């Protein structure tokens, strides 16, 4: 969703808020599940994911308060890198 908005900013800018909301929900689920005490991941991995989540949340607020197309690729890149890492882990 974020990539689609970024690719056609002039026409899809109204889709930015729903795309950011969807992304924030995904990261909330991800952050909540990875930081649970029963999660078997090493503490360093849990902490890294928690830190990335906080960055995502802060970046999302910045984009919402001052929407600029050059700010969105950061979120897209992080999402892709995490997804690629998860695919390799399976």
WOMO-V490310 format. One record per residue. N is the residue number from 1. OMEGA is omega in degrees with one decimal (none if undefined). NEAR is the number of other C-alpha atoms within 8 Angstrom. Layout:
<<N & OMEGA & NEAR> <N & OMEGA & NEAR>>
This chain:
<<1 & 179.7 & 5> <2 & 179.7 & 10> <3 & 178.4 & 8> <4 & 177.7 & 8> <5 & -178.0 & 12> <6 & -178.2 & 11> <7 & -176.9 & 6> <8 & -173.9 & 9> <9 & -175.4 & 9> <10 & -177.1 & 5> <11 & -173.0 & 6> <12 & 179.7 & 11> <13 & 176.9 & 9> <14 & 178.7 & 6> <15 & -176.7 & 8> <16 & -176.4 & 10> <17 & 176.7 & 8> <18 & 178.6 & 7> <19 & 177.7 & 10> <20 & 178.1 & 10> <21 & 178.4 & 8> <22 & 179.9 & 8> <23 & 179.3 & 8> <24 & 177.8 & 11> <25 & 177.7 & 8> <26 & -178.8 & 8> <27 & 176.1 & 10> <28 & 177.3 & 9> <29 & -179.4 & 8> <30 & -177.8 & 8> <31 & -179.6 & 11> <32 & -177.6 & 8> <33 & -176.6 & 8> <34 & -177.2 & 11> <35 & 175.8 & 10> <36 & -178.4 & 7> <37 & -178.1 & 4> <38 & 178.2 & 4> <39 & -174.4 & 8> <40 & -180.0 & 4> <41 & 175.4 & 7> <42 & -178.0 & 6> <43 & 179.9 & 6> <44 & 178.3 & 6> <45 & 177.8 & 8> <46 & -179.4 & 11> <47 & 178.1 & 9> <48 & 179.1 & 8> <49 & 177.3 & 10> <50 & 178.5 & 11> <51 & 177.4 & 8> <52 & 178.8 & 8> <53 & 178.1 & 11> <54 & 176.7 & 8> <55 & 179.2 & 8> <56 & -178.9 & 11> <57 & 178.6 & 9> <58 & 179.6 & 8> <59 & 178.7 & 9> <60 & 178.6 & 10> <61 & 178.7 & 8> <62 & 179.5 & 9> <63 & 179.5 & 11> <64 & -177.9 & 8> <65 & 178.9 & 6> <66 & -176.1 & 6> <67 & 177.2 & 8> <68 & -176.9 & 7> <69 & -178.4 & 8> <70 & 178.6 & 5> <71 & -173.3 & 9> <72 & -177.9 & 11> <73 & 177.3 & 10> <74 & 178.3 & 7> <75 & -179.5 & 10> <76 & -179.0 & 10> <77 & 179.1 & 8> <78 & 179.0 & 8> <79 & -179.0 & 8> <80 & 179.9 & 8> <81 & 178.2 & 8> <82 & 179.0 & 8> <83 & 179.5 & 8> <84 & 178.0 & 8> <85 & 178.6 & 8> <86 & 177.6 & 8> <87 & 179.1 & 7> <88 & -177.2 & 6> <89 & -177.5 & 5> <90 & none & 4>>
